[in-house]
Amino acid sequence: MKPWNPTPAELSEKLALHLAFVAGELPRPLLRLFPPSRGASRYPNCDNDLSVDDVIAKCRLVAARQVDDDFFPVARVYFGTAMMVALAGGNFSCDGATTWAHPAAGSALGLDVPPFDEDLPLWRNYTKKLRALRDADIPGVMIGLPDLIGPLDIAAGLLGSEQLALDMMSEPEAVAEVLAKCADLWKQVFDFHVRELGLREGGMVTVFDNFLPGRSALWSEDFSALIGLETYRKFGLAHDGALARHLDSSLIHVHSAAGRCLPAIKNIEKLSVVEISNDPNGPPLASILEWAAEIQQAGKSVMLSNWERPLSDGEVDAILQTLDPRRLLVTLQCADDAQAAGYRKKFLQQEKSKSQDSEAS
């Protein structure tokens, strides 16, 4: 496929849609498509063990992204979800496909989370590749942030999810101290990226390729799927709120099993977007739509992700008919190119329908 070399007007049009999503002013819902696999990549998913030249060559390949949706080619240096755990003093391994966090302590009591150290070999490896990508200036490609998992997820990587849950009951003060240090580390890692990358086109690109205005990022709190509302309020809410206040615009990723925590998450001040991942064997779509509507009513935008989770035509229609299109982004898995084209047509028709309704009124 030919590289995507957009005109300034074409890129500005896509970026404007992303800004409208955050502001709640979309003319129609945003669409992200995940096409069927085209075969194995010549490069591994994670860049930890690649040379600088191979990382740049791999990033140049994303310029060939030709999916007809509302996103654009994004390149990043990707060290997997465990990078933040490793920076917090944890253990990790890399198998090329992903990175794995391994518990570094048996309890939060006495667990040391060191200050951010830019001299760590792992970090020197990452920054060397990030700076090379920044300076490569690949036409038509935006540079995205890495996977900046949130304080709860960093702590879960340091201790293991089961031990963190137990320590929340038996060692709450120690857990609170660990989470505070994880949140501070997150801010320092994010600030490093602002210094290195700056604000291109007036914003930043998240690990899920969303463009958000100003100093902005996405962080995940997968651990929220394992706890209840009051436990989240006690341990997670303040730190996620601190991250949102540290940014100009912000997006938090949770799984559908975390639905019971959403009454607290939806009211985080300064949080711009909540992304709910639709999980196999998780809550039904009807429940997700109910939560999403409540999030929108709280003045936030919603991203509904269905990666590797195919939906029926009726389910897609239910999303479009239930939620406020001005604050909606939907990702859909496609079986083939024909289905992708059908989804694109369906979403574009939402704008036409809105225009016709305005004229009729």
URHU-V246528 format. One record per residue. N is the residue number from 1. RES is the residue in three letters. PHI is phi in degrees with one decimal (NA if undefined). PSI is psi in whole degrees, 0 to 359 (* if undefined). Layout:
N:RES:PHI:PSI  N:RES:PHI:PSI
This chain:
1:MET:NA:150  2:LYS:-76.9:148  3:PRO:-60.5:149  4:TRP:-85.9:110  5:ASN:-115.8:83  6:PRO:-72.2:151  7:THR:-72.4:160  8:PRO:-53.9:325  9:ALA:-68.0:319  10:GLU:-64.6:316  11:LEU:-66.1:317  12:SER:-61.3:324  13:GLU:-63.4:316  14:LYS:-67.5:316  15:LEU:-62.5:323  16:ALA:-63.2:323  17:LEU:-63.1:319  18:HIS:-65.6:321  19:LEU:-66.4:322  20:ALA:-65.9:327  21:PHE:-61.1:313  22:VAL:-64.7:322  23:ALA:-80.0:351  24:GLY:74.1:35  25:GLU:-127.7:26  26:LEU:-65.8:143  27:PRO:-77.5:341  28:ARG:-162.7:165  29:PRO:-63.4:146  30:LEU:-76.7:152  31:LEU:-129.6:131  32:ARG:-121.1:129  33:LEU:-110.9:137  34:PHE:-110.4:103  35:PRO:-74.3:167  36:PRO:-63.0:154  37:SER:-60.5:138  38:ARG:-98.1:12  39:GLY:112.4:171  40:ALA:-67.3:141  41:SER:-76.7:153  42:ARG:-74.8:348  43:TYR:-119.7:151  44:PRO:-67.7:163  45:ASN:-66.8:319  46:CYS:-96.2:147  47:ASP:-100.2:5  48:ASN:-52.1:313  49:ASP:-101.7:5  50:LEU:-80.9:154  51:SER:-74.1:164  52:VAL:-59.4:317  53:ASP:-62.3:320  54:ASP:-69.4:324  55:VAL:-61.5:315  56:ILE:-65.9:318  57:ALA:-61.8:319  58:LYS:-62.7:317  59:CYS:-67.3:329  60:ARG:-65.5:333  61:LEU:-66.3:333  62:VAL:-69.8:344  63:ALA:-64.0:344  64:ALA:-85.9:6  65:ARG:-61.3:118  66:GLN:-120.9:17  67:VAL:-69.3:133  68:ASP:-87.5:79  69:ASP:-137.8:200  70:ASP:-98.5:16  71:PHE:-109.9:177  72:PHE:-138.3:163  73:PRO:-63.6:133  74:VAL:-131.4:133  75:ALA:-115.3:148  76:ARG:-153.3:162  77:VAL:-91.4:121  78:TYR:-118.2:114  79:PHE:-108.1:16  80:GLY:80.3:175  81:THR:-70.1:338  82:ALA:-82.3:356  83:MET:-58.8:316  84:MET:-64.8:324  85:VAL:-65.1:318  86:ALA:-62.8:320  87:LEU:-66.6:335  88:ALA:-86.5:8  89:GLY:96.3:9  90:GLY:-87.2:176  91:ASN:-99.7:146  92:PHE:-151.1:161  93:SER:-138.8:161  94:CYS:-132.2:130  95:ASP:-111.8:14  96:GLY:92.1:316  97:ALA:-79.0:323  98:THR:-158.2:174  99:THR:-113.5:149  100:TRP:-122.4:134  101:ALA:-90.4:141  102:HIS:-124.9:134  103:PRO:-51.7:137  104:ALA:-103.3:352  105:ALA:-154.6:159  106:GLY:-92.4:356  107:SER:-162.0:152  108:ALA:-68.8:337  109:LEU:-67.6:113  110:GLY:86.5:359  111:LEU:-67.9:128  112:ASP:-98.7:123  113:VAL:-107.8:104  114:PRO:-70.6:160  115:PRO:-62.9:158  116:PHE:-58.3:124  117:ASP:-119.2:105  118:GLU:-73.2:355  119:ASP:-95.6:1  120:LEU:-61.2:138  121:PRO:-53.8:319  122:LEU:-58.9:315  123:TRP:-70.7:322  124:ARG:-62.6:322  125:ASN:-62.5:314  126:TYR:-64.6:311  127:THR:-68.4:328  128:LYS:-60.3:319  129:LYS:-75.1:323  130:LEU:-62.7:315  131:ARG:-66.4:324  132:ALA:-65.2:320  133:LEU:-66.0:316  134:ARG:-57.5:319  135:ASP:-84.6:350  136:ALA:-72.9:331  137:ASP:53.1:66  138:ILE:-81.6:119  139:PRO:-58.3:137  140:GLY:77.5:6  141:VAL:-120.4:130  142:MET:-87.2:156  143:ILE:-102.5:126  144:GLY:-105.6:160  145:LEU:-74.4:160  146:PRO:-79.1:188  147:ASP:-82.1:99  148:LEU:-95.5:82  149:ILE:-65.6:152  150:GLY:-82.0:178  151:PRO:-56.9:316  152:LEU:-61.5:318  153:ASP:-71.2:325  154:ILE:-63.4:314  155:ALA:-63.2:323  156:ALA:-65.0:326  157:GLY:-69.4:325  158:LEU:-71.5:326  159:LEU:-112.1:340  160:GLY:89.9:140  161:SER:-60.3:318  162:GLU:-64.8:316  163:GLN:-66.9:321  164:LEU:-60.9:317  165:ALA:-62.9:319  166:LEU:-66.0:318  167:ASP:-67.5:333  168:MET:-61.7:332  169:MET:-88.1:319  170:SER:-96.5:333  171:GLU:-133.6:58  172:PRO:-61.3:323  173:GLU:-67.6:320  174:ALA:-65.3:320  175:VAL:-63.0:317  176:ALA:-60.1:321  177:GLU:-67.4:318  178:VAL:-61.6:314  179:LEU:-63.8:322  180:ALA:-62.6:319  181:LYS:-68.8:324  182:CYS:-64.8:320  183:ALA:-65.5:320  184:ASP:-63.1:318  185:LEU:-60.7:315  186:TRP:-56.1:313  187:LYS:-61.7:320  188:GLN:-67.9:320  189:VAL:-66.4:318  190:PHE:-62.8:314  191:ASP:-60.1:325  192:PHE:-58.4:317  193:HIS:-67.5:326  194:VAL:-63.4:316  195:ARG:-63.9:320  196:GLU:-79.8:322  197:LEU:-103.1:334  198:GLY:68.8:189  199:LEU:-105.6:104  200:ARG:-91.1:130  201:GLU:60.2:22  202:GLY:86.3:11  203:GLY:-159.2:197  204:MET:-137.6:161  205:VAL:-111.4:127  206:THR:-77.4:175  207:VAL:-66.4:340  208:PHE:-96.7:11  209:ASP:76.4:11  210:ASN:-71.9:141  211:PHE:-97.7:123  212:LEU:-122.2:148  213:PRO:-75.6:147  214:GLY:70.2:203  215:ARG:-71.3:108  216:SER:-145.2:156  217:ALA:-164.6:165  218:LEU:-112.4:138  219:TRP:-131.9:153  220:SER:-103.3:148  221:GLU:-132.5:67  222:ASP:-61.4:329  223:PHE:-62.2:338  224:SER:-61.7:341  225:ALA:-71.2:347  226:LEU:-103.9:358  227:ILE:-128.1:166  228:GLY:-92.1:178  229:LEU:-61.4:312  230:GLU:-67.5:325  231:THR:-67.0:320  232:TYR:-63.0:316  233:ARG:-60.0:323  234:LYS:-73.9:322  235:PHE:-113.6:328  236:GLY:-102.1:327  237:LEU:-59.6:312  238:ALA:-63.3:321  239:HIS:-76.5:322  240:ASP:-64.9:323  241:GLY:-64.1:322  242:ALA:-65.8:322  243:LEU:-64.7:316  244:ALA:-61.4:320  245:ARG:-70.9:337  246:HIS:-74.2:345  247:LEU:-114.1:163  248:ASP:-82.3:323  249:SER:-146.3:152  250:SER:-151.2:153  251:LEU:-140.2:126  252:ILE:-109.6:135  253:HIS:-103.7:128  254:VAL:-135.1:164  255:HIS:-94.8:161  256:SER:-61.7:335  257:ALA:-67.7:348  258:ALA:-89.3:13  259:GLY:-53.4:326  260:ARG:-68.8:344  261:CYS:-90.8:348  262:LEU:-64.4:331  263:PRO:-58.4:332  264:ALA:-85.7:317  265:ILE:-62.2:321  266:LYS:-64.2:341  267:ASN:-104.1:12  268:ILE:-64.9:122  269:GLU:-65.1:139  270:LYS:77.1:352  271:LEU:-71.2:131  272:SER:-93.3:318  273:VAL:-139.8:141  274:VAL:-115.7:127  275:GLU:-106.4:127  276:ILE:-112.7:120  277:SER:-87.1:126  278:ASN:-81.6:106  279:ASP:-96.0:141  280:PRO:-57.5:138  281:ASN:64.6:16  282:GLY:-93.7:192  283:PRO:-58.4:153  284:PRO:-67.8:159  285:LEU:-57.9:325  286:ALA:-58.3:321  287:SER:-68.5:318  288:ILE:-60.2:318  289:LEU:-65.6:323  290:GLU:-63.7:315  291:TRP:-64.8:318  292:ALA:-62.2:319  293:ALA:-63.0:321  294:GLU:-67.0:324  295:ILE:-64.8:316  296:GLN:-62.7:321  297:GLN:-65.6:337  298:ALA:-82.5:3  299:GLY:90.5:18  300:LYS:-117.0:155  301:SER:-86.8:160  302:VAL:-127.7:135  303:MET:-115.5:120  304:LEU:-105.1:115  305:SER:-105.5:134  306:ASN:-131.4:41  307:TRP:-64.5:127  308:GLU:53.9:31  309:ARG:-136.7:77  310:PRO:-58.8:141  311:LEU:-111.8:153  312:SER:-77.1:164  313:ASP:-59.5:322  314:GLY:-64.7:323  315:GLU:-68.5:320  316:VAL:-62.6:316  317:ASP:-61.8:322  318:ALA:-63.1:321  319:ILE:-61.1:311  320:LEU:-68.5:330  321:GLN:-85.4:340  322:THR:-94.9:322  323:LEU:-101.9:158  324:ASP:-68.5:115  325:PRO:-65.1:341  326:ARG:-72.6:341  327:ARG:-128.6:41  328:LEU:-133.1:132  329:LEU:-128.7:130  330:VAL:-124.9:132  331:THR:-106.8:137  332:LEU:-131.3:140  333:GLN:-88.0:133  334:CYS:-109.6:139  335:ALA:-78.9:329  336:ASP:-160.9:178  337:ASP:-64.8:327  338:ALA:-65.5:318  339:GLN:-66.1:322  340:ALA:-60.2:316  341:ALA:-64.5:323  342:GLY:-65.7:319  343:TYR:-62.6:317  344:ARG:-59.9:316  345:LYS:-62.5:318  346:LYS:-61.8:318  347:PHE:-72.7:322  348:LEU:-65.6:327  349:GLN:-65.8:337  350:GLN:-62.5:322  351:GLU:-68.7:320  352:LYS:-64.7:319  353:SER:-64.7:320  354:LYS:-63.5:319  355:SER:-65.0:319  356:GLN:-66.1:321  357:ASP:-64.3:322  358:SER:-65.6:319  359:GLU:-66.9:322  360:ALA:-67.4:327  361:SER:-82.6:*
